[in-house]
Amino acid sequence: MVIAQILSSKWTKVVLFLACAIPFVRLAPPVLAALNLFPDPVASAISQNSFFVTIGPNPVEFITHYTGDWTLRLLLITLTVTPLRNLLNRPQLTRFRRMLGLFAFFYAMLHLATWAWLDKQFDVSEMWKDILKRWYITVGMAALIGMTPLAITSTAGWVRRMGYKRWQALHRTVYFCAIAGVLHYYLLVKSDIRLPLMYAAILAVLLGYRVIKNSRKPKPVPRRAAAPVG
């Protein structure tokens, strides 16, 4: 009863929002300091505060990996909601799925912006060459494109406009996005593949749960045609 009240409280959503925003809050000030947008005393105070991340000598690489990691983490957490809801019999967990998914998309956009702005300086021709030449960018871009309509249509209004069945069919493409995201990470790293393999294992468990659960659903019995009269 107490757990149900906590999960149903509006304040729980506020806490979840703040928790999802913490990675961004830890990252933004050091990035702005690295871009020389703060006075020296402020930049020095940020670098000495352990709450903020340490960007290191290669800021673009660090920010790229940091935002990519949080995209995958939140995407996997989003996919964990349904199994937890079913296994714990807590339908209230469903109300957090949209926020988690939108934060995953938010960090994905930061990941894209890091590459487009800090790495490529918005050079469209260079960006296009990379998309065609580097497989990990091709796959990552496919994942991001797939996530975009899911973020746009995440509201209750879109469920009404599309109808629940079509909306549900569209949002099942999140599985493709997650697979593409993990593959993007695996293709990106050159030597230490432990982290992408860990993400892949978690994703395999989450997808495997869904396959097993759907296979155990009773199949609808076909209706028999009515016998002719007379």
PyMOL commands that place a pseudoatom at each C-alpha (Angstrom):
pseudoatom trace, name=CA, resn=MET, resi=1, chain=A, elem=C, hetatm=0, pos=[0.000, 0.000, 0.000]
pseudoatom trace, name=CA, resn=VAL, resi=2, chain=A, elem=C, hetatm=0, pos=[2.767, 2.430, 0.953]
pseudoatom trace, name=CA, resn=ILE, resi=3, chain=A, elem=C, hetatm=0, pos=[4.797, 1.561, -2.165]
pseudoatom trace, name=CA, resn=ALA, resi=4, chain=A, elem=C, hetatm=0, pos=[1.719, 2.077, -4.346]
pseudoatom trace, name=CA, resn=GLN, resi=5, chain=A, elem=C, hetatm=0, pos=[1.154, 5.518, -2.790]
pseudoatom trace, name=CA, resn=ILE, resi=6, chain=A, elem=C, hetatm=0, pos=[4.794, 6.486, -3.345]
pseudoatom trace, name=CA, resn=LEU, resi=7, chain=A, elem=C, hetatm=0, pos=[4.712, 5.365, -6.992]
pseudoatom trace, name=CA, resn=SER, resi=8, chain=A, elem=C, hetatm=0, pos=[1.436, 7.232, -7.547]
pseudoatom trace, name=CA, resn=SER, resi=9, chain=A, elem=C, hetatm=0, pos=[2.667, 10.480, -5.987]
pseudoatom trace, name=CA, resn=LYS, resi=10, chain=A, elem=C, hetatm=0, pos=[3.413, 13.444, -8.250]
pseudoatom trace, name=CA, resn=TRP, resi=11, chain=A, elem=C, hetatm=0, pos=[6.542, 14.091, -6.186]
pseudoatom trace, name=CA, resn=THR, resi=12, chain=A, elem=C, hetatm=0, pos=[8.001, 10.763, -7.269]
pseudoatom trace, name=CA, resn=LYS, resi=13, chain=A, elem=C, hetatm=0, pos=[7.981, 12.058, -10.827]
pseudoatom trace, name=CA, resn=VAL, resi=14, chain=A, elem=C, hetatm=0, pos=[9.743, 15.222, -9.680]
pseudoatom trace, name=CA, resn=VAL, resi=15, chain=A, elem=C, hetatm=0, pos=[12.443, 13.150, -7.972]
pseudoatom trace, name=CA, resn=LEU, resi=16, chain=A, elem=C, hetatm=0, pos=[12.842, 11.009, -11.087]
pseudoatom trace, name=CA, resn=PHE, resi=17, chain=A, elem=C, hetatm=0, pos=[13.130, 14.119, -13.273]
pseudoatom trace, name=CA, resn=LEU, resi=18, chain=A, elem=C, hetatm=0, pos=[15.874, 15.530, -11.036]
pseudoatom trace, name=CA, resn=ALA, resi=19, chain=A, elem=C, hetatm=0, pos=[17.687, 12.184, -10.989]
pseudoatom trace, name=CA, resn=CYS, resi=20, chain=A, elem=C, hetatm=0, pos=[17.650, 11.972, -14.791]
pseudoatom trace, name=CA, resn=ALA, resi=21, chain=A, elem=C, hetatm=0, pos=[18.890, 15.567, -15.056]
pseudoatom trace, name=CA, resn=ILE, resi=22, chain=A, elem=C, hetatm=0, pos=[21.885, 15.034, -12.738]
pseudoatom trace, name=CA, resn=PRO, resi=23, chain=A, elem=C, hetatm=0, pos=[24.224, 13.727, -15.499]
pseudoatom trace, name=CA, resn=PHE, resi=24, chain=A, elem=C, hetatm=0, pos=[23.533, 16.882, -17.522]
pseudoatom trace, name=CA, resn=VAL, resi=25, chain=A, elem=C, hetatm=0, pos=[24.014, 19.163, -14.497]
pseudoatom trace, name=CA, resn=ARG, resi=26, chain=A, elem=C, hetatm=0, pos=[27.340, 17.478, -13.762]
pseudoatom trace, name=CA, resn=LEU, resi=27, chain=A, elem=C, hetatm=0, pos=[28.462, 17.911, -17.384]
pseudoatom trace, name=CA, resn=ALA, resi=28, chain=A, elem=C, hetatm=0, pos=[27.240, 21.361, -18.470]
pseudoatom trace, name=CA, resn=PRO, resi=29, chain=A, elem=C, hetatm=0, pos=[29.408, 23.661, -16.274]
pseudoatom trace, name=CA, resn=PRO, resi=30, chain=A, elem=C, hetatm=0, pos=[32.717, 21.892, -17.119]
pseudoatom trace, name=CA, resn=VAL, resi=31, chain=A, elem=C, hetatm=0, pos=[31.832, 22.051, -20.827]
pseudoatom trace, name=CA, resn=LEU, resi=32, chain=A, elem=C, hetatm=0, pos=[31.080, 25.774, -20.618]
pseudoatom trace, name=CA, resn=ALA, resi=33, chain=A, elem=C, hetatm=0, pos=[34.325, 26.262, -18.692]
pseudoatom trace, name=CA, resn=ALA, resi=34, chain=A, elem=C, hetatm=0, pos=[36.260, 24.352, -21.380]
pseudoatom trace, name=CA, resn=LEU, resi=35, chain=A, elem=C, hetatm=0, pos=[34.746, 26.697, -23.976]
pseudoatom trace, name=CA, resn=ASN, resi=36, chain=A, elem=C, hetatm=0, pos=[36.067, 29.656, -21.945]
pseudoatom trace, name=CA, resn=LEU, resi=37, chain=A, elem=C, hetatm=0, pos=[32.572, 30.964, -21.233]
pseudoatom trace, name=CA, resn=PHE, resi=38, chain=A, elem=C, hetatm=0, pos=[33.262, 31.448, -17.517]
pseudoatom trace, name=CA, resn=PRO, resi=39, chain=A, elem=C, hetatm=0, pos=[35.691, 33.815, -15.773]
pseudoatom trace, name=CA, resn=ASP, resi=40, chain=A, elem=C, hetatm=0, pos=[38.867, 32.091, -14.563]
pseudoatom trace, name=CA, resn=PRO, resi=41, chain=A, elem=C, hetatm=0, pos=[37.857, 32.012, -10.855]
pseudoatom trace, name=CA, resn=VAL, resi=42, chain=A, elem=C, hetatm=0, pos=[34.532, 30.343, -11.699]
pseudoatom trace, name=CA, resn=ALA, resi=43, chain=A, elem=C, hetatm=0, pos=[36.192, 27.845, -14.067]
pseudoatom trace, name=CA, resn=SER, resi=44, chain=A, elem=C, hetatm=0, pos=[38.759, 27.029, -11.378]
pseudoatom trace, name=CA, resn=ALA, resi=45, chain=A, elem=C, hetatm=0, pos=[36.038, 26.479, -8.772]
pseudoatom trace, name=CA, resn=ILE, resi=46, chain=A, elem=C, hetatm=0, pos=[34.196, 24.127, -11.153]
pseudoatom trace, name=CA, resn=SER, resi=47, chain=A, elem=C, hetatm=0, pos=[37.340, 22.090, -11.862]
pseudoatom trace, name=CA, resn=GLN, resi=48, chain=A, elem=C, hetatm=0, pos=[37.993, 21.670, -8.118]
pseudoatom trace, name=CA, resn=ASN, resi=49, chain=A, elem=C, hetatm=0, pos=[34.427, 20.620, -7.264]
pseudoatom trace, name=CA, resn=SER, resi=50, chain=A, elem=C, hetatm=0, pos=[34.124, 16.817, -7.220]
pseudoatom trace, name=CA, resn=PHE, resi=51, chain=A, elem=C, hetatm=0, pos=[30.406, 16.977, -8.085]
pseudoatom trace, name=CA, resn=PHE, resi=52, chain=A, elem=C, hetatm=0, pos=[31.209, 17.987, -11.658]
pseudoatom trace, name=CA, resn=VAL, resi=53, chain=A, elem=C, hetatm=0, pos=[32.785, 15.585, -14.152]
pseudoatom trace, name=CA, resn=THR, resi=54, chain=A, elem=C, hetatm=0, pos=[36.433, 15.880, -15.145]
pseudoatom trace, name=CA, resn=ILE, resi=55, chain=A, elem=C, hetatm=0, pos=[36.541, 16.331, -18.890]
pseudoatom trace, name=CA, resn=GLY, resi=56, chain=A, elem=C, hetatm=0, pos=[40.253, 15.610, -19.308]
pseudoatom trace, name=CA, resn=PRO, resi=57, chain=A, elem=C, hetatm=0, pos=[42.618, 16.492, -22.172]
pseudoatom trace, name=CA, resn=ASN, resi=58, chain=A, elem=C, hetatm=0, pos=[40.211, 15.395, -24.931]
pseudoatom trace, name=CA, resn=PRO, resi=59, chain=A, elem=C, hetatm=0, pos=[36.890, 17.131, -24.217]
pseudoatom trace, name=CA, resn=VAL, resi=60, chain=A, elem=C, hetatm=0, pos=[35.125, 16.077, -27.436]
pseudoatom trace, name=CA, resn=GLU, resi=61, chain=A, elem=C, hetatm=0, pos=[35.864, 12.389, -26.896]
pseudoatom trace, name=CA, resn=PHE, resi=62, chain=A, elem=C, hetatm=0, pos=[34.818, 12.553, -23.235]
pseudoatom trace, name=CA, resn=ILE, resi=63, chain=A, elem=C, hetatm=0, pos=[31.530, 14.362, -23.930]
pseudoatom trace, name=CA, resn=THR, resi=64, chain=A, elem=C, hetatm=0, pos=[30.738, 12.012, -26.812]
pseudoatom trace, name=CA, resn=HIS, resi=65, chain=A, elem=C, hetatm=0, pos=[31.196, 8.911, -24.654]
pseudoatom trace, name=CA, resn=TYR, resi=66, chain=A, elem=C, hetatm=0, pos=[29.471, 10.464, -21.633]
pseudoatom trace, name=CA, resn=THR, resi=67, chain=A, elem=C, hetatm=0, pos=[26.298, 11.467, -23.490]
pseudoatom trace, name=CA, resn=GLY, resi=68, chain=A, elem=C, hetatm=0, pos=[26.268, 8.195, -25.440]
pseudoatom trace, name=CA, resn=ASP, resi=69, chain=A, elem=C, hetatm=0, pos=[26.564, 6.156, -22.252]
pseudoatom trace, name=CA, resn=TRP, resi=70, chain=A, elem=C, hetatm=0, pos=[23.652, 7.970, -20.634]
pseudoatom trace, name=CA, resn=THR, resi=71, chain=A, elem=C, hetatm=0, pos=[21.539, 7.556, -23.759]
pseudoatom trace, name=CA, resn=LEU, resi=72, chain=A, elem=C, hetatm=0, pos=[21.990, 3.790, -23.636]
pseudoatom trace, name=CA, resn=ARG, resi=73, chain=A, elem=C, hetatm=0, pos=[21.558, 3.592, -19.857]
pseudoatom trace, name=CA, resn=LEU, resi=74, chain=A, elem=C, hetatm=0, pos=[18.274, 5.464, -19.912]
pseudoatom trace, name=CA, resn=LEU, resi=75, chain=A, elem=C, hetatm=0, pos=[17.057, 3.546, -22.967]
pseudoatom trace, name=CA, resn=LEU, resi=76, chain=A, elem=C, hetatm=0, pos=[17.709, 0.257, -21.162]
pseudoatom trace, name=CA, resn=ILE, resi=77, chain=A, elem=C, hetatm=0, pos=[16.080, 1.549, -17.971]
pseudoatom trace, name=CA, resn=THR, resi=78, chain=A, elem=C, hetatm=0, pos=[13.043, 2.530, -20.064]
pseudoatom trace, name=CA, resn=LEU, resi=79, chain=A, elem=C, hetatm=0, pos=[12.847, -1.022, -21.420]
pseudoatom trace, name=CA, resn=THR, resi=80, chain=A, elem=C, hetatm=0, pos=[13.089, -2.340, -17.854]
pseudoatom trace, name=CA, resn=VAL, resi=81, chain=A, elem=C, hetatm=0, pos=[9.827, -0.677, -16.816]
pseudoatom trace, name=CA, resn=THR, resi=82, chain=A, elem=C, hetatm=0, pos=[7.498, -3.249, -18.399]
pseudoatom trace, name=CA, resn=PRO, resi=83, chain=A, elem=C, hetatm=0, pos=[9.238, -6.353, -16.968]
pseudoatom trace, name=CA, resn=LEU, resi=84, chain=A, elem=C, hetatm=0, pos=[9.361, -4.749, -13.505]
pseudoatom trace, name=CA, resn=ARG, resi=85, chain=A, elem=C, hetatm=0, pos=[5.717, -3.742, -13.761]
pseudoatom trace, name=CA, resn=ASN, resi=86, chain=A, elem=C, hetatm=0, pos=[4.715, -7.310, -14.591]
pseudoatom trace, name=CA, resn=LEU, resi=87, chain=A, elem=C, hetatm=0, pos=[7.031, -9.131, -12.191]
pseudoatom trace, name=CA, resn=LEU, resi=88, chain=A, elem=C, hetatm=0, pos=[6.330, -6.854, -9.212]
pseudoatom trace, name=CA, resn=ASN, resi=89, chain=A, elem=C, hetatm=0, pos=[2.674, -6.289, -10.104]
pseudoatom trace, name=CA, resn=ARG, resi=90, chain=A, elem=C, hetatm=0, pos=[3.173, -2.531, -9.928]
pseudoatom trace, name=CA, resn=PRO, resi=91, chain=A, elem=C, hetatm=0, pos=[1.154, -0.941, -12.766]
pseudoatom trace, name=CA, resn=GLN, resi=92, chain=A, elem=C, hetatm=0, pos=[2.067, 2.507, -11.389]
pseudoatom trace, name=CA, resn=LEU, resi=93, chain=A, elem=C, hetatm=0, pos=[5.566, 2.075, -12.844]
pseudoatom trace, name=CA, resn=THR, resi=94, chain=A, elem=C, hetatm=0, pos=[4.150, 2.673, -16.335]
pseudoatom trace, name=CA, resn=ARG, resi=95, chain=A, elem=C, hetatm=0, pos=[3.753, 6.395, -15.596]
pseudoatom trace, name=CA, resn=PHE, resi=96, chain=A, elem=C, hetatm=0, pos=[7.545, 6.814, -15.473]
pseudoatom trace, name=CA, resn=ARG, resi=97, chain=A, elem=C, hetatm=0, pos=[8.265, 5.209, -18.850]
pseudoatom trace, name=CA, resn=ARG, resi=98, chain=A, elem=C, hetatm=0, pos=[7.582, 8.302, -20.966]
pseudoatom trace, name=CA, resn=MET, resi=99, chain=A, elem=C, hetatm=0, pos=[9.879, 10.546, -18.904]
pseudoatom trace, name=CA, resn=LEU, resi=100, chain=A, elem=C, hetatm=0, pos=[12.695, 8.003, -19.011]
pseudoatom trace, name=CA, resn=GLY, resi=101, chain=A, elem=C, hetatm=0, pos=[12.323, 7.631, -22.776]
pseudoatom trace, name=CA, resn=LEU, resi=102, chain=A, elem=C, hetatm=0, pos=[12.336, 11.390, -23.336]
pseudoatom trace, name=CA, resn=PHE, resi=103, chain=A, elem=C, hetatm=0, pos=[15.475, 11.792, -21.245]
pseudoatom trace, name=CA, resn=ALA, resi=104, chain=A, elem=C, hetatm=0, pos=[17.114, 9.042, -23.313]
pseudoatom trace, name=CA, resn=PHE, resi=105, chain=A, elem=C, hetatm=0, pos=[16.236, 11.055, -26.428]
pseudoatom trace, name=CA, resn=PHE, resi=106, chain=A, elem=C, hetatm=0, pos=[17.534, 14.244, -24.774]
pseudoatom trace, name=CA, resn=TYR, resi=107, chain=A, elem=C, hetatm=0, pos=[20.951, 12.710, -24.144]
pseudoatom trace, name=CA, resn=ALA, resi=108, chain=A, elem=C, hetatm=0, pos=[20.921, 11.246, -27.658]
pseudoatom trace, name=CA, resn=MET, resi=109, chain=A, elem=C, hetatm=0, pos=[20.458, 14.769, -29.024]
pseudoatom trace, name=CA, resn=LEU, resi=110, chain=A, elem=C, hetatm=0, pos=[23.341, 16.004, -26.856]
pseudoatom trace, name=CA, resn=HIS, resi=111, chain=A, elem=C, hetatm=0, pos=[25.392, 13.123, -28.264]
pseudoatom trace, name=CA, resn=LEU, resi=112, chain=A, elem=C, hetatm=0, pos=[24.515, 14.229, -31.806]
pseudoatom trace, name=CA, resn=ALA, resi=113, chain=A, elem=C, hetatm=0, pos=[25.206, 17.891, -31.015]
pseudoatom trace, name=CA, resn=THR, resi=114, chain=A, elem=C, hetatm=0, pos=[28.652, 17.015, -29.650]
pseudoatom trace, name=CA, resn=TRP, resi=115, chain=A, elem=C, hetatm=0, pos=[29.558, 15.312, -32.899]
pseudoatom trace, name=CA, resn=ALA, resi=116, chain=A, elem=C, hetatm=0, pos=[27.951, 17.900, -35.205]
pseudoatom trace, name=CA, resn=TRP, resi=117, chain=A, elem=C, hetatm=0, pos=[29.146, 21.001, -33.330]
pseudoatom trace, name=CA, resn=LEU, resi=118, chain=A, elem=C, hetatm=0, pos=[32.322, 20.264, -31.392]
pseudoatom trace, name=CA, resn=ASP, resi=119, chain=A, elem=C, hetatm=0, pos=[33.728, 17.607, -33.725]
pseudoatom trace, name=CA, resn=LYS, resi=120, chain=A, elem=C, hetatm=0, pos=[32.519, 18.650, -37.193]
pseudoatom trace, name=CA, resn=GLN, resi=121, chain=A, elem=C, hetatm=0, pos=[31.739, 22.369, -36.641]
pseudoatom trace, name=CA, resn=PHE, resi=122, chain=A, elem=C, hetatm=0, pos=[28.442, 21.866, -38.511]
pseudoatom trace, name=CA, resn=ASP, resi=123, chain=A, elem=C, hetatm=0, pos=[30.284, 21.057, -41.740]
pseudoatom trace, name=CA, resn=VAL, resi=124, chain=A, elem=C, hetatm=0, pos=[27.444, 19.275, -43.539]
pseudoatom trace, name=CA, resn=SER, resi=125, chain=A, elem=C, hetatm=0, pos=[29.654, 17.780, -46.268]
pseudoatom trace, name=CA, resn=GLU, resi=126, chain=A, elem=C, hetatm=0, pos=[32.045, 16.306, -43.683]
pseudoatom trace, name=CA, resn=MET, resi=127, chain=A, elem=C, hetatm=0, pos=[29.158, 14.994, -41.613]
pseudoatom trace, name=CA, resn=TRP, resi=128, chain=A, elem=C, hetatm=0, pos=[27.598, 13.336, -44.661]
pseudoatom trace, name=CA, resn=LYS, resi=129, chain=A, elem=C, hetatm=0, pos=[30.929, 11.736, -45.596]
pseudoatom trace, name=CA, resn=ASP, resi=130, chain=A, elem=C, hetatm=0, pos=[31.221, 10.323, -42.082]
pseudoatom trace, name=CA, resn=ILE, resi=131, chain=A, elem=C, hetatm=0, pos=[27.697, 8.918, -42.178]
pseudoatom trace, name=CA, resn=LEU, resi=132, chain=A, elem=C, hetatm=0, pos=[28.434, 7.097, -45.448]
pseudoatom trace, name=CA, resn=LYS, resi=133, chain=A, elem=C, hetatm=0, pos=[31.984, 6.028, -44.586]
pseudoatom trace, name=CA, resn=ARG, resi=134, chain=A, elem=C, hetatm=0, pos=[31.923, 5.047, -40.907]
pseudoatom trace, name=CA, resn=TRP, resi=135, chain=A, elem=C, hetatm=0, pos=[29.567, 2.207, -40.047]
pseudoatom trace, name=CA, resn=TYR, resi=136, chain=A, elem=C, hetatm=0, pos=[29.268, 3.123, -36.381]
pseudoatom trace, name=CA, resn=ILE, resi=137, chain=A, elem=C, hetatm=0, pos=[27.992, 6.587, -37.342]
pseudoatom trace, name=CA, resn=THR, resi=138, chain=A, elem=C, hetatm=0, pos=[25.584, 5.102, -39.907]
pseudoatom trace, name=CA, resn=VAL, resi=139, chain=A, elem=C, hetatm=0, pos=[24.111, 2.757, -37.307]
pseudoatom trace, name=CA, resn=GLY, resi=140, chain=A, elem=C, hetatm=0, pos=[24.019, 5.461, -34.632]
pseudoatom trace, name=CA, resn=MET, resi=141, chain=A, elem=C, hetatm=0, pos=[22.216, 7.835, -36.958]
pseudoatom trace, name=CA, resn=ALA, resi=142, chain=A, elem=C, hetatm=0, pos=[19.662, 5.129, -37.736]
pseudoatom trace, name=CA, resn=ALA, resi=143, chain=A, elem=C, hetatm=0, pos=[19.028, 4.699, -34.003]
pseudoatom trace, name=CA, resn=LEU, resi=144, chain=A, elem=C, hetatm=0, pos=[18.569, 8.439, -33.528]
pseudoatom trace, name=CA, resn=ILE, resi=145, chain=A, elem=C, hetatm=0, pos=[16.222, 8.724, -36.512]
pseudoatom trace, name=CA, resn=GLY, resi=146, chain=A, elem=C, hetatm=0, pos=[14.213, 5.844, -35.071]
pseudoatom trace, name=CA, resn=MET, resi=147, chain=A, elem=C, hetatm=0, pos=[13.965, 7.517, -31.661]
pseudoatom trace, name=CA, resn=THR, resi=148, chain=A, elem=C, hetatm=0, pos=[12.715, 10.827, -33.072]
pseudoatom trace, name=CA, resn=PRO, resi=149, chain=A, elem=C, hetatm=0, pos=[9.110, 9.811, -33.957]
pseudoatom trace, name=CA, resn=LEU, resi=150, chain=A, elem=C, hetatm=0, pos=[8.885, 7.964, -30.638]
pseudoatom trace, name=CA, resn=ALA, resi=151, chain=A, elem=C, hetatm=0, pos=[9.716, 11.155, -28.743]
pseudoatom trace, name=CA, resn=ILE, resi=152, chain=A, elem=C, hetatm=0, pos=[7.312, 13.238, -30.860]
pseudoatom trace, name=CA, resn=THR, resi=153, chain=A, elem=C, hetatm=0, pos=[4.394, 10.812, -30.446]
pseudoatom trace, name=CA, resn=SER, resi=154, chain=A, elem=C, hetatm=0, pos=[4.940, 10.056, -26.749]
pseudoatom trace, name=CA, resn=THR, resi=155, chain=A, elem=C, hetatm=0, pos=[1.959, 12.103, -25.532]
pseudoatom trace, name=CA, resn=ALA, resi=156, chain=A, elem=C, hetatm=0, pos=[-1.574, 10.881, -24.812]
pseudoatom trace, name=CA, resn=GLY, resi=157, chain=A, elem=C, hetatm=0, pos=[-2.838, 13.145, -27.600]
pseudoatom trace, name=CA, resn=TRP, resi=158, chain=A, elem=C, hetatm=0, pos=[-0.837, 11.182, -30.173]
pseudoatom trace, name=CA, resn=VAL, resi=159, chain=A, elem=C, hetatm=0, pos=[-2.236, 7.913, -28.825]
pseudoatom trace, name=CA, resn=ARG, resi=160, chain=A, elem=C, hetatm=0, pos=[-5.744, 9.244, -29.514]
pseudoatom trace, name=CA, resn=ARG, resi=161, chain=A, elem=C, hetatm=0, pos=[-4.822, 10.558, -32.980]
pseudoatom trace, name=CA, resn=MET, resi=162, chain=A, elem=C, hetatm=0, pos=[-3.122, 7.375, -34.132]
pseudoatom trace, name=CA, resn=GLY, resi=163, chain=A, elem=C, hetatm=0, pos=[-5.238, 4.826, -32.296]
pseudoatom trace, name=CA, resn=TYR, resi=164, chain=A, elem=C, hetatm=0, pos=[-3.677, 2.625, -29.651]
pseudoatom trace, name=CA, resn=LYS, resi=165, chain=A, elem=C, hetatm=0, pos=[-2.770, -0.310, -31.935]
pseudoatom trace, name=CA, resn=ARG, resi=166, chain=A, elem=C, hetatm=0, pos=[-0.930, 1.801, -34.503]
pseudoatom trace, name=CA, resn=TRP, resi=167, chain=A, elem=C, hetatm=0, pos=[0.732, 3.834, -31.751]
pseudoatom trace, name=CA, resn=GLN, resi=168, chain=A, elem=C, hetatm=0, pos=[1.874, 0.649, -30.003]
pseudoatom trace, name=CA, resn=ALA, resi=169, chain=A, elem=C, hetatm=0, pos=[3.218, -0.785, -33.274]
pseudoatom trace, name=CA, resn=LEU, resi=170, chain=A, elem=C, hetatm=0, pos=[5.242, 2.397, -33.855]
pseudoatom trace, name=CA, resn=HIS, resi=171, chain=A, elem=C, hetatm=0, pos=[6.661, 2.417, -30.341]
pseudoatom trace, name=CA, resn=ARG, resi=172, chain=A, elem=C, hetatm=0, pos=[7.793, -1.181, -30.632]
pseudoatom trace, name=CA, resn=THR, resi=173, chain=A, elem=C, hetatm=0, pos=[10.532, 0.163, -32.916]
pseudoatom trace, name=CA, resn=VAL, resi=174, chain=A, elem=C, hetatm=0, pos=[12.263, 1.173, -29.667]
pseudoatom trace, name=CA, resn=TYR, resi=175, chain=A, elem=C, hetatm=0, pos=[13.684, -2.378, -29.728]
pseudoatom trace, name=CA, resn=PHE, resi=176, chain=A, elem=C, hetatm=0, pos=[15.407, -1.623, -33.039]
pseudoatom trace, name=CA, resn=CYS, resi=177, chain=A, elem=C, hetatm=0, pos=[16.701, 1.669, -31.625]
pseudoatom trace, name=CA, resn=ALA, resi=178, chain=A, elem=C, hetatm=0, pos=[18.171, -0.081, -28.586]
pseudoatom trace, name=CA, resn=ILE, resi=179, chain=A, elem=C, hetatm=0, pos=[19.826, -2.786, -30.703]
pseudoatom trace, name=CA, resn=ALA, resi=180, chain=A, elem=C, hetatm=0, pos=[21.223, -0.156, -33.089]
pseudoatom trace, name=CA, resn=GLY, resi=181, chain=A, elem=C, hetatm=0, pos=[22.460, 1.930, -30.149]
pseudoatom trace, name=CA, resn=VAL, resi=182, chain=A, elem=C, hetatm=0, pos=[24.359, -0.986, -28.618]
pseudoatom trace, name=CA, resn=LEU, resi=183, chain=A, elem=C, hetatm=0, pos=[25.771, -1.958, -32.031]
pseudoatom trace, name=CA, resn=HIS, resi=184, chain=A, elem=C, hetatm=0, pos=[26.834, 1.671, -32.590]
pseudoatom trace, name=CA, resn=TYR, resi=185, chain=A, elem=C, hetatm=0, pos=[28.789, 1.590, -29.337]
pseudoatom trace, name=CA, resn=TYR, resi=186, chain=A, elem=C, hetatm=0, pos=[30.346, -1.798, -30.122]
pseudoatom trace, name=CA, resn=LEU, resi=187, chain=A, elem=C, hetatm=0, pos=[31.530, -0.619, -33.557]
pseudoatom trace, name=CA, resn=LEU, resi=188, chain=A, elem=C, hetatm=0, pos=[32.879, 2.605, -32.068]
pseudoatom trace, name=CA, resn=VAL, resi=189, chain=A, elem=C, hetatm=0, pos=[35.252, 1.116, -29.499]
pseudoatom trace, name=CA, resn=LYS, resi=190, chain=A, elem=C, hetatm=0, pos=[38.442, -0.396, -30.867]
pseudoatom trace, name=CA, resn=SER, resi=191, chain=A, elem=C, hetatm=0, pos=[39.844, -2.460, -28.023]
pseudoatom trace, name=CA, resn=ASP, resi=192, chain=A, elem=C, hetatm=0, pos=[37.940, -2.522, -24.721]
pseudoatom trace, name=CA, resn=ILE, resi=193, chain=A, elem=C, hetatm=0, pos=[34.509, -3.898, -25.615]
pseudoatom trace, name=CA, resn=ARG, resi=194, chain=A, elem=C, hetatm=0, pos=[33.456, -4.842, -22.078]
pseudoatom trace, name=CA, resn=LEU, resi=195, chain=A, elem=C, hetatm=0, pos=[30.962, -1.996, -21.669]
pseudoatom trace, name=CA, resn=PRO, resi=196, chain=A, elem=C, hetatm=0, pos=[29.113, -2.463, -24.998]
pseudoatom trace, name=CA, resn=LEU, resi=197, chain=A, elem=C, hetatm=0, pos=[28.992, -6.211, -24.308]
pseudoatom trace, name=CA, resn=MET, resi=198, chain=A, elem=C, hetatm=0, pos=[27.487, -5.517, -20.887]
pseudoatom trace, name=CA, resn=TYR, resi=199, chain=A, elem=C, hetatm=0, pos=[24.819, -3.309, -22.482]
pseudoatom trace, name=CA, resn=ALA, resi=200, chain=A, elem=C, hetatm=0, pos=[24.210, -6.020, -25.092]
pseudoatom trace, name=CA, resn=ALA, resi=201, chain=A, elem=C, hetatm=0, pos=[23.737, -8.655, -22.360]
pseudoatom trace, name=CA, resn=ILE, resi=202, chain=A, elem=C, hetatm=0, pos=[21.233, -6.479, -20.481]
pseudoatom trace, name=CA, resn=LEU, resi=203, chain=A, elem=C, hetatm=0, pos=[19.339, -5.777, -23.698]
pseudoatom trace, name=CA, resn=ALA, resi=204, chain=A, elem=C, hetatm=0, pos=[19.296, -9.491, -24.557]
pseudoatom trace, name=CA, resn=VAL, resi=205, chain=A, elem=C, hetatm=0, pos=[17.709, -10.271, -21.178]
pseudoatom trace, name=CA, resn=LEU, resi=206, chain=A, elem=C, hetatm=0, pos=[15.073, -7.544, -21.612]
pseudoatom trace, name=CA, resn=LEU, resi=207, chain=A, elem=C, hetatm=0, pos=[14.181, -8.653, -25.134]
pseudoatom trace, name=CA, resn=GLY, resi=208, chain=A, elem=C, hetatm=0, pos=[14.303, -12.318, -24.168]
pseudoatom trace, name=CA, resn=TYR, resi=209, chain=A, elem=C, hetatm=0, pos=[11.807, -11.675, -21.381]
pseudoatom trace, name=CA, resn=ARG, resi=210, chain=A, elem=C, hetatm=0, pos=[9.389, -10.153, -23.888]
pseudoatom trace, name=CA, resn=VAL, resi=211, chain=A, elem=C, hetatm=0, pos=[9.788, -13.041, -26.333]
pseudoatom trace, name=CA, resn=ILE, resi=212, chain=A, elem=C, hetatm=0, pos=[9.118, -15.619, -23.606]
pseudoatom trace, name=CA, resn=LYS, resi=213, chain=A, elem=C, hetatm=0, pos=[6.153, -13.699, -22.205]
pseudoatom trace, name=CA, resn=ASN, resi=214, chain=A, elem=C, hetatm=0, pos=[4.555, -13.250, -25.638]
pseudoatom trace, name=CA, resn=SER, resi=215, chain=A, elem=C, hetatm=0, pos=[5.070, -16.939, -26.478]
pseudoatom trace, name=CA, resn=ARG, resi=216, chain=A, elem=C, hetatm=0, pos=[3.144, -17.912, -23.347]
pseudoatom trace, name=CA, resn=LYS, resi=217, chain=A, elem=C, hetatm=0, pos=[0.127, -15.798, -24.164]
pseudoatom trace, name=CA, resn=PRO, resi=218, chain=A, elem=C, hetatm=0, pos=[-2.908, -17.945, -24.963]
pseudoatom trace, name=CA, resn=LYS, resi=219, chain=A, elem=C, hetatm=0, pos=[-3.721, -17.852, -28.652]
pseudoatom trace, name=CA, resn=PRO, resi=220, chain=A, elem=C, hetatm=0, pos=[-7.202, -16.552, -29.495]
pseudoatom trace, name=CA, resn=VAL, resi=221, chain=A, elem=C, hetatm=0, pos=[-9.595, -19.335, -30.442]
pseudoatom trace, name=CA, resn=PRO, resi=222, chain=A, elem=C, hetatm=0, pos=[-10.960, -18.774, -33.979]
pseudoatom trace, name=CA, resn=ARG, resi=223, chain=A, elem=C, hetatm=0, pos=[-14.690, -18.329, -34.120]
pseudoatom trace, name=CA, resn=ARG, resi=224, chain=A, elem=C, hetatm=0, pos=[-16.634, -21.090, -35.787]
pseudoatom trace, name=CA, resn=ALA, resi=225, chain=A, elem=C, hetatm=0, pos=[-18.940, -20.176, -38.606]
pseudoatom trace, name=CA, resn=ALA, resi=226, chain=A, elem=C, hetatm=0, pos=[-22.604, -20.371, -37.649]
pseudoatom trace, name=CA, resn=ALA, resi=227, chain=A, elem=C, hetatm=0, pos=[-24.335, -23.539, -38.815]
pseudoatom trace, name=CA, resn=PRO, resi=228, chain=A, elem=C, hetatm=0, pos=[-26.839, -22.969, -41.653]
pseudoatom trace, name=CA, resn=VAL, resi=229, chain=A, elem=C, hetatm=0, pos=[-30.478, -22.880, -40.580]
pseudoatom trace, name=CA, resn=GLY, resi=230, chain=A, elem=C, hetatm=0, pos=[-32.836, -25.530, -41.966]
for i in range(1, 230): cmd.bond("trace and resi %d" % i, "trace and resi %d" % (i + 1))
show_as sticks, trace
zoom trace
